[in-house]
Amino acid sequence: MALVKVYVNYKKSILNPEAQAVNNALQRLGYEDIEDVKLGKYFELTVADGKSKADLDAEINEICDKLLANYNMENYHYEIDETEAAK
Amino acid sequence: MALVKVYVNYKKSILNPEAQAVNNALQRLGYEDIEDVKLGKYFELTVADGKSKADLDAEINEICDKLLANYNMENYHYEIDETEAAK
C-alpha cells in the first residue's frame, strides 16, 4: 500500500479569514514572534498496490483536480510514501 | 525565520464525516483503489528568529495545546524547517 499525503492551501491572493483569526488569537495570547499563519487541508489517502508510479501520479492529480482542491482558489502538492501505510 | 509545519488529525476513534464523504465520493467516481481517506488540518507558522530549539519546541507545543488542536479529539505533530520561510 502507498500512503499519499496531499496538502491543499489557499493561493496567496485569496484571503483566508480562518488563518487570520488564528494569527490574531496568537497575537492576543502573547505569541508575538509568530509572524504569519497559513491554514490548509491535509489529506492522507491509502492507495492499494498494483499501479505504476506514473499511473499513480496521474490518478492523484486527477483526484486533486476533481475533488480535493478548487483550482480557482487553492494550490496543492503531494508526497507519495510507498513504504508507509496509513496508520 | 523558521517555518513550522503543524499537522492536526482526528484521533482514530473519532468519526470524521468529512473524510468519509470524500472517500464515498472517490468510490462513486470510480477510484476503487483508494482504501482510506484521512482529513486533517495543516498549519504553516512563520516564526521570528531568536529562540533556541528547546524554547521554540516549548512554544509550538503550547500553541498546539491551547489553540490549534483539541486534545480530546485530535492528535498533532509538527516539523520545524529552519531554512525555509513561509512562501
N, CA and C atoms of all chains as a GROMACS GRO file, in nm:
protein
  522
    1MET      N    1   0.083  -0.120   0.000
    1MET     CA    2   0.000   0.000   0.000
    1MET      C    3   0.086   0.125   0.000
    2ALA      N    4   0.040   0.224  -0.068
    2ALA     CA    5   0.110   0.352  -0.066
    2ALA      C    6   0.027   0.453   0.014
    3LEU      N    7   0.096   0.538   0.083
    3LEU     CA    8   0.030   0.646   0.154
    3LEU      C    9   0.059   0.776   0.080
    4VAL      N   10  -0.045   0.841   0.034
    4VAL     CA   11  -0.027   0.967  -0.038
    4VAL      C   12  -0.072   1.082   0.052
    5LYS      N   13   0.019   1.174   0.075
    5LYS     CA   14  -0.012   1.290   0.160
    5LYS      C   15  -0.035   1.411   0.070
    6VAL      N   16  -0.156   1.463   0.075
    6VAL     CA   17  -0.192   1.576  -0.010
    6VAL      C   18  -0.213   1.700   0.077
    7TYR      N   19  -0.149   1.808   0.038
    7TYR     CA   20  -0.162   1.935   0.110
    7TYR      C   21  -0.234   2.033   0.020
    8VAL      N   22  -0.341   2.090   0.069
    8VAL     CA   23  -0.416   2.188  -0.010
    8VAL      C   24  -0.415   2.320   0.065
    9ASN      N   25  -0.365   2.423   0.001
    9ASN     CA   26  -0.357   2.556   0.062
    9ASN      C   27  -0.425   2.658  -0.028
   10TYR      N   28  -0.475   2.763   0.034
   10TYR     CA   29  -0.527   2.874  -0.046
   10TYR      C   30  -0.413   2.942  -0.121
   11LYS      N   31  -0.444   2.991  -0.239
   11LYS     CA   32  -0.346   3.070  -0.311
   11LYS      C   33  -0.319   3.200  -0.236
   12LYS      N   34  -0.203   3.255  -0.262
   12LYS     CA   35  -0.160   3.375  -0.188
   12LYS      C   36  -0.258   3.490  -0.200
   13SER      N   37  -0.320   3.503  -0.315
   13SER     CA   38  -0.407   3.618  -0.338
   13SER      C   39  -0.544   3.601  -0.273
   14ILE      N   40  -0.572   3.482  -0.219
   14ILE     CA   41  -0.703   3.456  -0.161
   14ILE      C   42  -0.699   3.481  -0.010
   15LEU      N   43  -0.789   3.563   0.035
   15LEU     CA   44  -0.798   3.593   0.177
   15LEU      C   45  -0.845   3.468   0.252
   16ASN      N   46  -0.778   3.438   0.362
   16ASN     CA   47  -0.819   3.323   0.441
   16ASN      C   48  -0.852   3.369   0.583
   17PRO      N   49  -0.980   3.399   0.610
   17PRO     CA   50  -1.017   3.457   0.739
   17PRO      C   51  -0.987   3.365   0.857
   18GLU      N   52  -0.992   3.234   0.833
   18GLU     CA   53  -0.968   3.141   0.943
   18GLU      C   54  -0.821   3.150   0.988
   19ALA      N   55  -0.731   3.156   0.890
   19ALA     CA   56  -0.589   3.171   0.924
   19ALA      C   57  -0.565   3.304   0.993
   20GLN      N   58  -0.633   3.408   0.945
   20GLN     CA   59  -0.618   3.540   1.005
   20GLN      C   60  -0.667   3.540   1.149
   21ALA      N   61  -0.778   3.469   1.174
   21ALA     CA   62  -0.832   3.460   1.310
   21ALA      C   63  -0.734   3.388   1.402
   22VAL      N   64  -0.673   3.282   1.352
   22VAL     CA   65  -0.574   3.210   1.433
   22VAL      C   66  -0.457   3.302   1.464
   23ASN      N   67  -0.412   3.376   1.364
   23ASN     CA   68  -0.300   3.467   1.384
   23ASN      C   69  -0.336   3.574   1.488
   24ASN      N   70  -0.455   3.630   1.477
   24ASN     CA   71  -0.498   3.731   1.574
   24ASN      C   72  -0.501   3.673   1.716
   25ALA      N   73  -0.554   3.551   1.726
   25ALA     CA   74  -0.562   3.487   1.858
   25ALA      C   75  -0.423   3.466   1.916
   26LEU      N   76  -0.329   3.427   1.831
   26LEU     CA   77  -0.192   3.405   1.878
   26LEU      C   78  -0.131   3.535   1.929
   27GLN      N   79  -0.154   3.643   1.855
   27GLN     CA   80  -0.101   3.773   1.898
   27GLN      C   81  -0.162   3.811   2.033
   28ARG      N   82  -0.291   3.789   2.045
   28ARG     CA   83  -0.362   3.824   2.169
   28ARG      C   84  -0.310   3.742   2.286
   29LEU      N   85  -0.273   3.617   2.259
   29LEU     CA   86  -0.222   3.531   2.365
   29LEU      C   87  -0.075   3.561   2.396
   30GLY      N   88  -0.016   3.653   2.321
   30GLY     CA   89   0.120   3.695   2.354
   30GLY      C   90   0.229   3.628   2.270
   31TYR      N   91   0.192   3.551   2.170
   31TYR     CA   92   0.294   3.487   2.085
   31TYR      C   93   0.332   3.582   1.972
   32GLU      N   94   0.406   3.685   2.010
   32GLU     CA   95   0.430   3.792   1.914
   32GLU      C   96   0.537   3.756   1.812
   33ASP      N   97   0.610   3.649   1.834
   33ASP     CA   98   0.711   3.609   1.737
   33ASP      C   99   0.653   3.527   1.621
   34ILE      N  100   0.523   3.498   1.628
   34ILE     CA  101   0.458   3.431   1.514
   34ILE      C  102   0.423   3.539   1.412
   35GLU      N  103   0.487   3.533   1.298
   35GLU     CA  104   0.471   3.642   1.202
   35GLU      C  105   0.362   3.617   1.099
   36ASP      N  106   0.337   3.490   1.073
   36ASP     CA  107   0.236   3.461   0.972
   36ASP      C  108   0.179   3.322   0.997
   37VAL      N  109   0.052   3.306   0.965
   37VAL     CA  110  -0.013   3.176   0.978
   37VAL      C  111  -0.080   3.143   0.847
   38LYS      N  112  -0.054   3.025   0.796
   38LYS     CA  113  -0.130   2.976   0.682
   38LYS      C  114  -0.203   2.850   0.727
   39LEU      N  115  -0.320   2.831   0.672
   39LEU     CA  116  -0.402   2.718   0.716
   39LEU      C  117  -0.459   2.650   0.594
   40GLY      N  118  -0.436   2.523   0.585
   40GLY     CA  119  -0.489   2.448   0.472
   40GLY      C  120  -0.543   2.314   0.516
   41LYS      N  121  -0.567   2.229   0.418
   41LYS     CA  122  -0.617   2.095   0.447
   41LYS      C  123  -0.509   1.992   0.419
   42TYR      N  124  -0.520   1.883   0.490
   42TYR     CA  125  -0.419   1.778   0.480
   42TYR      C  126  -0.491   1.645   0.465
   43PHE      N  127  -0.474   1.582   0.351
   43PHE     CA  128  -0.538   1.452   0.326
   43PHE      C  129  -0.434   1.341   0.329
   44GLU      N  130  -0.472   1.229   0.383
   44GLU     CA  131  -0.390   1.108   0.369
   44GLU      C  132  -0.474   1.004   0.298
   45LEU      N  133  -0.430   0.966   0.179
   45LEU     CA  134  -0.502   0.864   0.102
   45LEU      C  135  -0.422   0.734   0.107
   46THR      N  136  -0.489   0.628   0.144
   46THR     CA  137  -0.426   0.497   0.138
   46THR      C  138  -0.465   0.433   0.005
   47VAL      N  139  -0.367   0.401  -0.076
   47VAL     CA  140  -0.394   0.352  -0.210
   47VAL      C  141  -0.345   0.207  -0.222
   48ALA      N  142  -0.427   0.123  -0.281
   48ALA     CA  143  -0.390  -0.017  -0.300
   48ALA      C  144  -0.270  -0.026  -0.396
   49ASP      N  145  -0.193  -0.130  -0.378
   49ASP     CA  146  -0.078  -0.152  -0.468
   49ASP      C  147  -0.125  -0.190  -0.608
   50GLY      N  148  -0.029  -0.196  -0.699
   50GLY     CA  149  -0.059  -0.250  -0.831
   50GLY      C  150  -0.062  -0.145  -0.940
   51LYS      N  151  -0.028  -0.022  -0.906
   51LYS     CA  152  -0.021   0.082  -1.008
   51LYS      C  153   0.124   0.125  -1.024
   52SER      N  154   0.161   0.160  -1.147
   52SER     CA  155   0.295   0.216  -1.166
   52SER      C  156   0.298   0.357  -1.108
   53LYS      N  157   0.419   0.406  -1.087
   53LYS     CA  158   0.436   0.542  -1.034
   53LYS      C  159   0.366   0.645  -1.124
   54ALA      N  160   0.380   0.629  -1.254
   54ALA     CA  161   0.320   0.726  -1.346
   54ALA      C  162   0.168   0.722  -1.338
   55ASP      N  163   0.112   0.601  -1.334
   55ASP     CA  164  -0.034   0.589  -1.322
   55ASP      C  165  -0.084   0.648  -1.192
   56LEU      N  166  -0.009   0.622  -1.085
   56LEU     CA  167  -0.048   0.673  -0.954
   56LEU      C  168  -0.044   0.826  -0.956
   57ASP      N  169   0.062   0.882  -1.012
   57ASP     CA  170   0.072   1.028  -1.024
   57ASP      C  171  -0.049   1.084  -1.100
   58ALA      N  172  -0.081   1.020  -1.211
   58ALA     CA  173  -0.194   1.067  -1.291
   58ALA      C  174  -0.323   1.060  -1.211
   59GLU      N  175  -0.342   0.949  -1.140
   59GLU     CA  176  -0.465   0.934  -1.062
   59GLU      C  177  -0.475   1.039  -0.952
   60ILE      N  178  -0.365   1.061  -0.880
   60ILE     CA  179  -0.369   1.156  -0.770
   60ILE      C  180  -0.396   1.298  -0.821
   61ASN      N  181  -0.332   1.334  -0.932
   61ASN     CA  182  -0.358   1.467  -0.988
   61ASN      C  183  -0.503   1.483  -1.029
   62GLU      N  184  -0.559   1.378  -1.087
   62GLU     CA  185  -0.700   1.380  -1.126
   62GLU      C  186  -0.791   1.398  -1.005
   63ILE      N  187  -0.762   1.321  -0.900
   63ILE     CA  188  -0.843   1.329  -0.778
   63ILE      C  189  -0.835   1.470  -0.717
   64CYS      N  190  -0.713   1.525  -0.714
   64CYS     CA  191  -0.697   1.660  -0.658
   64CYS      C  192  -0.775   1.761  -0.739
   65ASP      N  193  -0.763   1.753  -0.870
   65ASP     CA  194  -0.831   1.850  -0.956
   65ASP      C  195  -0.983   1.838  -0.946
   66LYS      N  196  -1.031   1.714  -0.939
   66LYS     CA  197  -1.175   1.694  -0.939
   66LYS      C  198  -1.239   1.720  -0.804
   67LEU      N  199  -1.167   1.681  -0.699
   67LEU     CA  200  -1.238   1.669  -0.571
   67LEU      C  201  -1.171   1.741  -0.455
   68LEU      N  202  -1.041   1.729  -0.443
   68LEU     CA  203  -0.978   1.775  -0.318
   68LEU      C  204  -0.946   1.924  -0.318
   69ALA      N  205  -0.914   1.977  -0.434
   69ALA     CA  206  -0.877   2.118  -0.438
   69ALA      C  207  -0.962   2.193  -0.541
   70ASN      N  208  -0.990   2.316  -0.511
   70ASN     CA  209  -1.059   2.405  -0.603
   70ASN      C  210  -0.952   2.486  -0.676
   71TYR      N  211  -0.933   2.458  -0.803
   71TYR     CA  212  -0.815   2.516  -0.869
   71TYR      C  213  -0.824   2.666  -0.888
   72ASN      N  214  -0.942   2.723  -0.868
   72ASN     CA  215  -0.952   2.868  -0.876
   72ASN      C  216  -0.891   2.936  -0.754
   73MET      N  217  -0.900   2.868  -0.642
   73MET     CA  218  -0.861   2.933  -0.517
   73MET      C  219  -0.747   2.863  -0.445
   74GLU      N  220  -0.721   2.738  -0.482
   74GLU     CA  221  -0.629   2.660  -0.400
   74GLU      C  222  -0.516   2.598  -0.481
   75ASN      N  223  -0.403   2.584  -0.417
   75ASN     CA  224  -0.291   2.506  -0.470
   75ASN      C  225  -0.281   2.375  -0.393
   76TYR      N  226  -0.226   2.275  -0.459
   76TYR     CA  227  -0.199   2.153  -0.384
   76TYR      C  228  -0.061   2.099  -0.421
   77HIS      N  229  -0.007   2.022  -0.330
   77HIS     CA  230   0.108   1.940  -0.365
   77HIS      C  231   0.095   1.811  -0.287
   78TYR      N  232   0.167   1.709  -0.330
   78TYR     CA  233   0.153   1.582  -0.259
   78TYR      C  234   0.285   1.506  -0.255
   79GLU      N  235   0.291   1.415  -0.162
   79GLU     CA  236   0.407   1.326  -0.148
   79GLU      C  237   0.354   1.183  -0.147
   80ILE      N  238   0.426   1.096  -0.214
   80ILE     CA  239   0.387   0.954  -0.212
   80ILE      C  240   0.486   0.877  -0.128
   81ASP      N  241   0.434   0.811  -0.028
   81ASP     CA  242   0.518   0.732   0.062
   81ASP      C  243   0.486   0.585   0.038
   82GLU      N  244   0.573   0.517  -0.036
   82GLU     CA  245   0.542   0.380  -0.078
   82GLU      C  246   0.548   0.281   0.037
   83THR      N  247   0.631   0.313   0.135
   83THR     CA  248   0.657   0.213   0.238
   83THR      C  249   0.554   0.215   0.349
   84GLU      N  250   0.495   0.332   0.368
   84GLU     CA  251   0.416   0.350   0.488
   84GLU      C  252   0.269   0.343   0.455
   85ALA      N  253   0.196   0.257   0.520
   85ALA     CA  254   0.052   0.256   0.505
   85ALA      C  255  -0.007   0.350   0.609
   86ALA      N  256  -0.126   0.401   0.580
   86ALA     CA  257  -0.190   0.494   0.673
   86ALA      C  258  -0.211   0.426   0.808
   87LYS      N  259  -0.176   0.497   0.911
   87LYS     CA  260  -0.192   0.440   1.047
   87LYS      C  261  -0.332   0.468   1.099
   88MET      N  262   1.425   3.325   0.987
   88MET     CA  263   1.289   3.281   1.018
   88MET      C  264   1.278   3.130   1.005
   89ALA      N  265   1.198   3.075   1.092
   89ALA     CA  266   1.172   2.932   1.083
   89ALA      C  267   1.028   2.911   1.036
   90LEU      N  268   1.012   2.806   0.959
   90LEU     CA  269   0.878   2.769   0.915
   90LEU      C  270   0.839   2.643   0.991
   91VAL      N  271   0.731   2.651   1.066
   91VAL     CA  272   0.685   2.535   1.142
   91VAL      C  273   0.560   2.480   1.075
   92LYS      N  274   0.566   2.353   1.038
   92LYS     CA  275   0.451   2.289   0.974
   92LYS      C  276   0.381   2.201   1.076
   93VAL      N  277   0.257   2.234   1.104
   93VAL     CA  278   0.181   2.160   1.206
   93VAL      C  279   0.069   2.082   1.137
   94TYR      N  280   0.061   1.954   1.167
   94TYR     CA  281  -0.044   1.868   1.111
   94TYR      C  282  -0.136   1.828   1.225
   95VAL      N  283  -0.265   1.853   1.208
   95VAL     CA  284  -0.363   1.816   1.311
   95VAL      C  285  -0.460   1.718   1.250
   96ASN      N  286  -0.469   1.601   1.308
   96ASN     CA  287  -0.560   1.497   1.259
   96ASN      C  288  -0.652   1.451   1.370
   97TYR      N  289  -0.770   1.404   1.332
   97TYR     CA  290  -0.856   1.343   1.432
   97TYR      C  291  -0.794   1.213   1.483
   98LYS      N  292  -0.819   1.183   1.608
   98LYS     CA  293  -0.776   1.054   1.661
   98LYS      C  294  -0.854   0.942   1.592
   99LYS      N  295  -0.793   0.824   1.594
   99LYS     CA  296  -0.852   0.711   1.523
   99LYS      C  297  -0.993   0.679   1.567
  100SER      N  298  -1.020   0.697   1.695
  100SER     CA  299  -1.150   0.658   1.748
  100SER      C  300  -1.259   0.761   1.716
  101ILE      N  301  -1.219   0.876   1.662
  101ILE     CA  302  -1.317   0.982   1.635
  101ILE      C  303  -1.366   0.972   1.490
  102LEU      N  304  -1.495   0.966   1.477
  102LEU     CA  305  -1.555   0.961   1.345
  102LEU      C  306  -1.534   1.094   1.272
  103ASN      N  307  -1.491   1.088   1.148
  103ASN     CA  308  -1.470   1.211   1.071
  103ASN      C  309  -1.558   1.207   0.946
  104PRO      N  310  -1.678   1.263   0.955
  104PRO     CA  311  -1.774   1.251   0.844
  104PRO      C  312  -1.723   1.315   0.715
  105GLU      N  313  -1.642   1.420   0.727
  105GLU     CA  314  -1.593   1.487   0.607
  105GLU      C  315  -1.499   1.393   0.529
  106ALA      N  316  -1.411   1.325   0.602
  106ALA     CA  317  -1.322   1.229   0.535
  106ALA      C  318  -1.403   1.114   0.474
  107GLN      N  319  -1.505   1.072   0.547
  107GLN     CA  320  -1.590   0.964   0.497
  107GLN      C  321  -1.662   1.006   0.369
  108ALA      N  322  -1.707   1.132   0.367
  108ALA     CA  323  -1.775   1.182   0.248
  108ALA      C  324  -1.680   1.187   0.128
  109VAL      N  325  -1.556   1.228   0.153
  109VAL     CA  326  -1.459   1.231   0.044
  109VAL      C  327  -1.434   1.090  -0.007
  110ASN      N  328  -1.421   0.996   0.085
  110ASN     CA  329  -1.398   0.857   0.047
  110ASN      C  330  -1.516   0.803  -0.036
  111ASN      N  331  -1.636   0.832   0.009
  111ASN     CA  332  -1.755   0.788  -0.066
  111ASN      C  333  -1.757   0.847  -0.206
  112ALA      N  334  -1.724   0.975  -0.215
  112ALA     CA  335  -1.723   1.041  -0.346
  112ALA      C  336  -1.620   0.977  -0.438
  113LEU      N  337  -1.503   0.943  -0.382
  113LEU     CA  338  -1.398   0.880  -0.463
  113LEU      C  339  -1.444   0.745  -0.515
  114GLN      N  340  -1.511   0.668  -0.429
  114GLN     CA  341  -1.561   0.537  -0.472
  114GLN      C  342  -1.663   0.556  -0.585
  115ARG      N  343  -1.749   0.653  -0.568
  115ARG     CA  344  -1.853   0.680  -0.665
  115ARG      C  345  -1.794   0.722  -0.798
  116LEU      N  346  -1.683   0.797  -0.792
  116LEU     CA  347  -1.617   0.842  -0.915
  116LEU      C  348  -1.533   0.731  -0.979
  117GLY      N  349  -1.526   0.616  -0.914
  117GLY     CA  350  -1.456   0.503  -0.973
  117GLY      C  351  -1.314   0.481  -0.926
  118TYR      N  352  -1.270   0.557  -0.826
  118TYR     CA  353  -1.133   0.537  -0.773
  118TYR      C  354  -1.138   0.430  -0.665
  119GLU      N  355  -1.150   0.306  -0.710
  119GLU     CA  356  -1.174   0.199  -0.614
  119GLU      C  357  -1.048   0.151  -0.544
  120ASP      N  358  -0.933   0.196  -0.594
  120ASP     CA  359  -0.809   0.157  -0.527
  120ASP      C  360  -0.774   0.248  -0.409
  121ILE      N  361  -0.857   0.349  -0.386
  121ILE     CA  362  -0.836   0.432  -0.267
  121ILE      C  363  -0.903   0.361  -0.150
  122GLU      N  364  -0.824   0.317  -0.055
  122GLU     CA  365  -0.879   0.234   0.051
  122GLU      C  366  -0.922   0.312   0.173
  123ASP      N  367  -0.857   0.423   0.194
  123ASP     CA  368  -0.890   0.500   0.314
  123ASP      C  369  -0.854   0.646   0.291
  124VAL      N  370  -0.932   0.732   0.350
  124VAL     CA  371  -0.905   0.876   0.342
  124VAL      C  372  -0.904   0.932   0.483
  125LYS      N  373  -0.798   1.004   0.516
  125LYS     CA  374  -0.798   1.080   0.640
  125LYS      C  375  -0.788   1.227   0.602
  126LEU      N  376  -0.850   1.310   0.683
  126LEU     CA  377  -0.854   1.452   0.652
  126LEU      C  378  -0.824   1.530   0.778
  127GLY      N  379  -0.728   1.617   0.769
  127GLY     CA  380  -0.694   1.698   0.885
  127GLY      C  381  -0.662   1.839   0.845
  128LYS      N  382  -0.603   1.911   0.938
  128LYS     CA  383  -0.566   2.049   0.911
  128LYS      C  384  -0.415   2.062   0.904
  129TYR      N  385  -0.373   2.161   0.830
  129TYR     CA  386  -0.231   2.181   0.804
  129TYR      C  387  -0.201   2.329   0.825
  130PHE      N  388  -0.122   2.360   0.926
  130PHE     CA  389  -0.084   2.498   0.956
  130PHE      C  390   0.061   2.522   0.917
  131GLU      N  391   0.088   2.637   0.864
  131GLU     CA  392   0.226   2.681   0.848
  131GLU      C  393   0.245   2.808   0.929
  132LEU      N  394   0.330   2.801   1.029
  132LEU     CA  395   0.357   2.919   1.112
  132LEU      C  396   0.496   2.972   1.077
  133THR      N  397   0.503   3.099   1.049
  133THR     CA  398   0.632   3.164   1.029
  133THR      C  399   0.673   3.227   1.162
  134VAL      N  400   0.786   3.185   1.214
  134VAL     CA  401   0.827   3.230   1.346
  134VAL      C  402   0.955   3.311   1.333
  135ALA      N  403   0.959   3.424   1.405
  135ALA     CA  404   1.078   3.509   1.402
  135ALA      C  405   1.197   3.435   1.464
  136ASP      N  406   1.314   3.470   1.421
  136ASP     CA  407   1.435   3.410   1.476
  136ASP      C  408   1.459   3.456   1.619
  137GLY      N  409   1.557   3.394   1.683
  137GLY     CA  410   1.599   3.444   1.813
  137GLY      C  411   1.560   3.354   1.928
  138LYS      N  412   1.502   3.239   1.898
  138LYS     CA  413   1.468   3.144   2.005
  138LYS      C  414   1.554   3.020   1.988
  139SER      N  415   1.591   2.960   2.100
  139SER     CA  416   1.662   2.833   2.091
  139SER      C  417   1.564   2.725   2.047
  140LYS      N  418   1.619   2.613   1.998
  140LYS     CA  419   1.536   2.500   1.956
  140LYS      C  420   1.443   2.454   2.068
  141ALA      N  421   1.494   2.448   2.190
  141ALA     CA  422   1.414   2.400   2.304
  141ALA      C  423   1.299   2.496   2.332
  142ASP      N  424   1.329   2.627   2.329
  142ASP     CA  425   1.225   2.727   2.353
  142ASP      C  426   1.118   2.722   2.244
  143LEU      N  427   1.165   2.706   2.120
  143LEU     CA  428   1.072   2.700   2.008
  143LEU      C  429   0.982   2.578   2.020
  144ASP      N  430   1.042   2.464   2.054
  144ASP     CA  431   0.962   2.343   2.076
  144ASP      C  432   0.855   2.366   2.182
  145ALA      N  433   0.897   2.427   2.292
  145ALA     CA  434   0.803   2.452   2.402
  145ALA      C  435   0.690   2.544   2.354
  146GLU      N  436   0.726   2.648   2.281
  146GLU     CA  437   0.625   2.742   2.234
  146GLU      C  438   0.525   2.675   2.139
  147ILE      N  439   0.578   2.596   2.045
  147ILE     CA  440   0.490   2.533   1.948
  147ILE      C  441   0.395   2.434   2.016
  148ASN      N  442   0.448   2.357   2.110
  148ASN     CA  443   0.362   2.264   2.182
  148ASN      C  444   0.251   2.337   2.257
  149GLU      N  445   0.288   2.448   2.319
  149GLU     CA  446   0.191   2.529   2.392
  149GLU      C  447   0.082   2.580   2.299
  150ILE      N  448   0.124   2.633   2.183
  150ILE     CA  449   0.028   2.686   2.085
  150ILE      C  450  -0.065   2.576   2.037
  151CYS      N  451  -0.009   2.458   2.009
  151CYS     CA  452  -0.093   2.347   1.962
  151CYS      C  453  -0.194   2.308   2.069
  152ASP      N  454  -0.147   2.297   2.192
  152ASP     CA  455  -0.236   2.254   2.300
  152ASP      C  456  -0.346   2.356   2.326
  153LYS      N  457  -0.308   2.484   2.320
  153LYS     CA  458  -0.405   2.589   2.354
  153LYS      C  459  -0.500   2.619   2.240
  154LEU      N  460  -0.449   2.616   2.117
  154LEU     CA  461  -0.526   2.678   2.009
  154LEU      C  462  -0.548   2.590   1.887
  155LEU      N  463  -0.446   2.521   1.843
  155LEU     CA  464  -0.456   2.458   1.712
  155LEU      C  465  -0.524   2.321   1.716
  156ALA      N  466  -0.505   2.249   1.825
  156ALA     CA  467  -0.561   2.114   1.832
  156ALA      C  468  -0.646   2.099   1.958
  157ASN      N  469  -0.750   2.022   1.946
  157ASN     CA  470  -0.834   1.986   2.060
  157ASN      C  471  -0.786   1.851   2.110
  158TYR      N  472  -0.721   1.850   2.227
  158TYR     CA  473  -0.652   1.727   2.268
  158TYR      C  474  -0.747   1.613   2.300
  159ASN      N  475  -0.873   1.641   2.316
  159ASN     CA  476  -0.970   1.533   2.337
  159ASN      C  477  -0.996   1.454   2.209
  160MET      N  478  -0.988   1.521   2.098
  160MET     CA  479  -1.028   1.459   1.973
  160MET      C  480  -0.918   1.449   1.870
  161GLU      N  481  -0.813   1.528   1.887
  161GLU     CA  482  -0.716   1.541   1.780
  161GLU      C  483  -0.572   1.513   1.825
  162ASN      N  484  -0.496   1.462   1.735
  162ASN     CA  485  -0.352   1.449   1.753
  162ASN      C  486  -0.282   1.553   1.666
  163TYR      N  487  -0.162   1.591   1.707
  163TYR     CA  488  -0.086   1.677   1.618
  163TYR      C  489   0.059   1.634   1.615
  164HIS      N  490   0.126   1.668   1.508
  164HIS     CA  491   0.271   1.660   1.506
  164HIS      C  492   0.322   1.776   1.423
  165TYR      N  493   0.448   1.808   1.438
  165TYR     CA  494   0.499   1.923   1.364
  165TYR      C  495   0.642   1.900   1.320
  166GLU      N  496   0.682   1.979   1.221
  166GLU     CA  497   0.819   1.978   1.172
  166GLU      C  498   0.867   2.123   1.173
  167ILE      N  499   0.991   2.142   1.212
  167ILE     CA  500   1.048   2.276   1.209
  167ILE      C  501   1.150   2.282   1.096
  168ASP      N  502   1.127   2.378   1.007
  168ASP     CA  503   1.217   2.395   0.894
  168ASP      C  504   1.288   2.529   0.912
  169GLU      N  505   1.412   2.522   0.957
  169GLU     CA  506   1.484   2.645   0.996
  169GLU      C  507   1.521   2.730   0.875
  170THR      N  508   1.541   2.662   0.762
  170THR     CA  509   1.596   2.734   0.649
  170THR      C  510   1.491   2.805   0.565
  171GLU      N  511   1.370   2.751   0.570
  171GLU     CA  512   1.269   2.794   0.475
  171GLU      C  513   1.169   2.887   0.542
  172ALA      N  514   1.152   3.004   0.491
  172ALA     CA  515   1.046   3.091   0.540
  172ALA      C  516   0.919   3.063   0.460
  173ALA      N  517   0.807   3.094   0.519
  173ALA     CA  518   0.679   3.069   0.451
  173ALA      C  519   0.673   3.147   0.320
  174LYS      N  520   0.630   3.077   0.219
  174LYS     CA  521   0.625   3.142   0.087
  174LYS      C  522   0.492   3.213   0.069
   0.00000   0.00000   0.00000
